[in-house]
Amino acid sequence: MSAHPLPADARVRHYGQQWPAARTGTATVREVKGPYSDGTWEYRVLATQDFARRSGPDNPETRETWWNSTATIAAKEPPR
C-alpha cells in the first residue's frame, strides 16, 4: 500500500475554500482511509463550524466530517 498524501494532524483546507485566509487551513486531519480503487483517499477532519470563515475563537474547529482527497488541500502557511 502506498503512503497517503496527508498525514494525521496535517492542517488542510477544502477545495471550495479559495479565499486567502483559508491558506492557513480550516481543518485538521484526524484519520485517513484508503487508497481506494480509484486512487483517492478519505480524510476525517475536524473542521470549522462555518465553512465560509477562517478558524478562530469565534469559529472553532469542532465539526467532524469526511473530505475526499480530490477536495482536500494542504495548508500553505504554518499552523496558527
N, C-alpha and C positions, 0 to 999 in steps of 0.2 A: 504494500500500500504506500502511495506517495504521501509526502508531508502536506498537511493543509497549509494554505497560504497565509492565514492569520491565526496566531496563537491565542489561547485564553489570556485574558487581561489586556488584549490589544485595544487601543482607542480607535473607534471607527465612526463613520457616518453613512447614512443611506444615500443611494444614488439620487433620490429625489431632493436631497438637501444640498443644493448647489451654491447657496449664499455664502459669502466669505467667512462669516463667523463659524460656520459648520466645520471649517478646516481643522479645528482643534478636537473634533469628534463630538458626537451627541449620544454615544452609547459605548459600552464596554462589553467585549466578547466574554461570555461565561462558559460556553460549551460549544464544541464543534462536532458535526456528524458528516460522514462522507469519506471518500468521494462516492458519488452516485454514478450510475451507468452513463450519464451524460457529462461526467467530469466536474459537476458542480458540488458544492459543499453547502451545509446549512449551519448558520451561526445562531445560537441562543444568546441574545444580547439583553443587557439592562439598558433601556433607552429612556430618553426624556419623556415626561408626561405630554408635553406639547411638541409635536413633531416639527412645527414651524419655527421654533425658537431655540437659541443656544442653551446649553446646560448651565445651571446655576442654582443658587438657593431658592429662587422663585420658580424654577423648572427642574426639579430633581430627576435623576435617572432612577426611577422606581418602577418603570413599566417593563415587564418581561415579555419578549416577543422573539419570533424567529425571522431572520433575514437570510435570503438566498445569497450565495457568493456573487452572483451576477449583479446584485444590487448593493453590495457592501464594499465600501472604500476605506482603506486605512487612512487614519488622520495624518495630515501633512505636517502638523506642528506638534510640539511636545504636549503631554497632558497638562491640564490646568492645575 
